[in-house]
Amino acid sequence: MSRKIWLIRHAMPDIPLGERWCVGGRSDFPLGRLGRIQAARLPFVKELEGVQAVFASPLVRAIETARPLCEAPRVVPGLEEQDMGVWDGLSFREIMARYPELYAARERDPSLLPDGAESEEAVAARMREAIMRCLYESEGDIALVSHKGAIAAITGERRKLGYTSLTVLEEENGELRICEVGRPPRAEMSDALCLAMLRASGADEALIAHCRAVAALADEICAMLNEKGMALDSTAVHAAALLHDIAKGEQNHAAVGGIWLNELGYPQLAEIVRQHTEPDSDALNEAGLVFLADKLVRGAERVELEERFGASLAKCKTPEAQAAHARRFALARTLMERIDRLCGAEGDE
């Protein structure tokens, strides 16, 4: 009887932004904020529901990725990333400055290696040994959290592997067969997934209560508008309202939240979240509805627009901030007036 092995690339580590880095087997970065959110989705990926045991490489980014699937994953040497020798842990800017000839040569021939680096053949051999050990120590289908270079070595595929991508192997009678390489993980949106992602992002209970309150109000407004003949996507409205502050604390958190959700494979939610502090237009659509619901909730309590905007005006210290505040207040009032006209139409007849 064959067994399935899910090779999962670790989630995004907390590496400095703005540059590319050579993060190999000697470099041990923990997960960043987006990485923790990516890892939190894994228990909701349908294909992984049948996994009987979870293993991880000894590197912290792999162990932290595995923990949402299993609180105490089994750490197995041999699953770690390819050791890149003297390049390991350097930015590519530093590598190009220190080793310009080898860097240029590797563009033509990737088999050329810096001093102290492992060959792909050596990585493939230890990966196979580690996989067989994991199979021996378990039953049923298993998940192994490893690394891009290590997975490429065992599969022979050098295609781009996204963070938390799934590579599928099957084992039968001691032989490994490659079934699929680099499948993006898919997790159906649900309240449980939204809350797991929020908590992984670092949201405290007060922020989660706010997101729940905004979602509840957005649901009510959406249902009311749809009863009047609109065709708003209530599922997207609910999920985006729950996740609108997923990047709270980041500079321009609405834009960052949109980038994160797009990276996670939810482009529709990404657009709504991106616009939740200020919509692109005054259209009464999903983005406008979540924006308005957010402005009608302070903390977890519903408030009037004048109260919410009056309280936030004091925080606007510059002319630019005051102008943005006035613009958003006008947008919120316009949307509110449209809703009142639409939903009050029967009473005015």
Summary of the structure (lengths in Angstrom):
residues: 349
radius of gyration: 24.5
end to end distance: 71.2
largest distance: 82.5
contacts: 1152
relative contact order: 0.11
helix: 50%
strand: 13%
